[in-house]
C-alpha cells in the first residue's frame, strides 16, 4: 500500500470517528427546568424565557385562567386580584426538587411577616395530580387552604401560564423559580428557591409590596 493511500485511509477513519461522536453523544441542556426525575440542571438560568417577561411591565389577564383547586372547586385566577401572591410549578410524584421547593414555599407561608401573602402551586402533571392527590400532597406541607392553592388545569393553560410567568413549563417539566405577582396581577420577579441570596431578594420584594399595599389602603 502506498504512503498516499495510507494517508487517505487515515483521514477517512478520523472523519468517521468524529461524526460518530457528534451524532451519538448527548448535548448538554442550557435550561433550568427539571424533567420527570425532578432534578434540575444547576447550570441553567431560564434566560430565554425570562427575556420575554419584564418585571412591572403589565398585568396578567388573570380572568383567562380557570383551573381546579385541590378542594375540587373551579377557581378563576381573577380571584387573586387585590392579593400579593407567589407562584410555582411542580408535580406531586417528583421526588426531589419539587418537594424541596415546596418546603421553601411552606417556610414563607409560616413566616408571620408574610401572613397576607398568598401562594399558588400549579401541577405540570395534571392527568396524574387529581384534586384528591393534590389535597394529600398539600397536607404534607400543612398548606393553609385559604392562602396556599394547589391547581390542576389543562396542559395548554399550564404552558400559557408559564409563558406569563417567564419560565419554561411543560409535562413534568418545572422550574426552580418562585414567581412574585403584586395585587394587580403584575409579574414582579422570579427567584430561585435554593439560592439564599435570591430568596433574600424575594423576601425583600414581598416586604416592599406589602408595605406599599398597606400605605394604599391607609
N, C-alpha and C positions, 0 to 999 in steps of 0.2 A: 504494500500500500504506500502510495506516495505521501510525502510530507504535506502537500497541499490538501489532499483528500482527508488526511487525519485532522487537519485544522478545521475543515468544513464540518466534519462529523462532530467534533468537539463543540463547535458553535451551535449545531442543531440540538445536541443534548442539553447545553446550557439554556437555550431558549425554551425547550420543552419543560425543564425543571422549573424555570422561573414562572412560566404560565400556570403550571400546576399549583404552585404556591399561591399565586394571586387568585386563582379560581376557587380554591377549596379552603383556604384559611379564613376564619371568621373575621369580619370587620368590626372594630370597636364602636360602641354606641356613644353618642355625644349628648344624649338626653338624660334628664334626671328622673325619668319615670321608672316605676318598678313593674315588673312583669308578674306572672302568676306565682312566682316564688316569693314575692313580697320583698325582694332585695333590690334596692335602688343602686344605680351607678353613681358612686360618690363624686365622680369627676364631672358630672353634667351640671348644667345651670339653667335649663329651660329657656335659653336665650331667645330661641326662635319664637316662642310663644309670648314671652314677656314683652318683646318689642312691639307686639300688636296692641297691648293694653297699657295705657299711661295712667298712673295714679291721679285721681281727681278729674279725669277727662270728661266723663259723662255717666249718668246713672244707667244701670242695667234695666231693661224692660222686665221688671220682676213679674208683672202680670202674665207674661208669656210662658211662665214656668209653673206647671202644676204636677206634683208628684204625690206619692202615697207615703205618709209618715208611718213610723213603726206601730202607732196606735191603730193603723188600718184606715185612718181617716184621710180623705183627699186634702191636700194642702197647697194653696196657691201662694207663691213667694211674695205676692203683693202684701201679705200679712206681715212681712218683715219690715215694711216701711215704718219709719219712726224708731227703728231699733238699730243699734250698733251690733254687728254680727261677724263671726269668724267662720269661714267655710273650709272644709277639706274633703278629699275623695279617698275612698278606701273600699275594701271588700272583706266580709266577715271571716272568710277562710284563709286570709292572708296571715301567715304565722309570725311574721317578724316586724317589718316596717309599720304596717297598719296599726298593730297593737301598740307599739311604742309611740307612734304619732298620736293615737287617741288617748294614751296616758298623758301626753303633753296637753291635750285639749282638756282632759279631766282636771289637771293641775290649774289651768286657767279658770275653769268653772268654779273650782273650790277656793280661788283667791278672792277674799272679801272685797278687794279693790275693784273687782270686775263683776260685782253682783248684778249689774244692769246690762251686761254683755250677753248676747245670745250666740249659740253655736249650731252650725248646720253641717252634718256629715252625710255625704251623698255616695251611695254604693255604685261601684263600677262593675258589679256583677249582679244586676237586678233580677235575672232569672233565678239565681240561687238564693239571694238575700231577700226572702219573703218578709213581710212585716213581722211575723212571729219570730223569725230568726233574728231580725234586727232588734226586736224588743229584748230577746235573751242576751244578745251581744251588748246592747246598751246597759243592761243591768250589771254587767261585769265591771263597768266604769262608774256605777252609781250615777248615771246620767239623769239630771233633773228633767223631767218630762215637759216642764214649762219653758225651759231655757236651752235645752240641747235636743235638736231634732235629728232623727235618722231617716233618710229619704231613699225611696225606691222609685225610679222613674224609667221611662223609655230610654234606651241607649242613645237614641238620636238627641234627646233632650239633655242627657248627661254630657254628651260630647259638646253640645251647644253651650251649656253652662260652663264647661271647661274653657271654651273659647272666650267667654265673657270674663272669666277669672284669669285669663292669660296663662293657663297651664295645659300641658298635654294630658288628655283624658281619653281612655278607650276601654275596651273589655279587659277587665282585670289589670288595668294599667292606670296607676295613680302617681301623683307627685308627692314629694315630701314637704310641699309648701302648705302653710296655713294662710288663708287669704282673708284680708280685713275689708269690710264694707262699712260705710257710715250709714246714718239713719235715712239718707236719701236713696240708698242702694247704689252708691258710687264706689267703685273699686278704689282702695286707698293704699294697697301694698300687699306683697306676698313674702312670707318669711319661712325659712327652713326650720322645721321643728327641732332638729337635733343640732342646731348651731346656737350656742349660748349667746353669742353676740347678736344674732338675728332675733332670737327670742326676746332679748332685752330691748331691741328696737321695736318689736311688736308690742311689748308691754308699754313702752313709752308712747307709741301711737295711740293705743287704746285709752291711756290716761288723758291724752290731749283731746281725743274725740269726746270722751265722757265729760270733761271739763267744759268743752265748747257747747255740748248739748245742755248741760246744766245752766250755763250762762244764758242760752237762748230761751230756756223755759222760765228763767227767773226774771 
